Amino acid sequence: MTPTERAADLLTSAPASTKRVKKMLGSGLVRRETNPKDRRGAVIVMTEKGKASLAPILASVREFEAGLLQSLAAGDGWSPRRG
């Protein structure tokens, strides 16, 4: 993922995205590699440490999503008609 793509995915500015990436680089969660499509640029790649750190977060998000979908299926969810 290029810095521009990353910023767009995070819905943030390029400087804010760069600041976050620097913190993750320092923590060993990601690494910077040469972009194979354009050797002048770089791509950010998640490390094994980053993947391990992300796993419980993703599990929590999936659990929340399952509960939300179950609630919507039961008719307990928000409806634009009800406000």
C-alpha positions, 0 to 999 in steps of 0.5 A: 500500500502506498502512502497515498492509498493508505491516507485515502483508506484511513480517511485522513490527510497524508501528514497524519497518515505518515505520523501514524506509520512512523509510530507503527514502524517504531513499534515494529508493527509494519515495515517499509519496502520498495514498491515493486511497481515503482522502485522510487516509492515505498509500500508499507507491509504489516509484520508478523508482530503487527498481524499478531497485534491486530488479531484480537482487535479483528476478533472483537470487531467480528463479534460486534458485527455479528451481534449487530447483524443479529439485532438487525435481523431481529428487527431491533436495529435502527430504522430510518423510518423510526429515526 
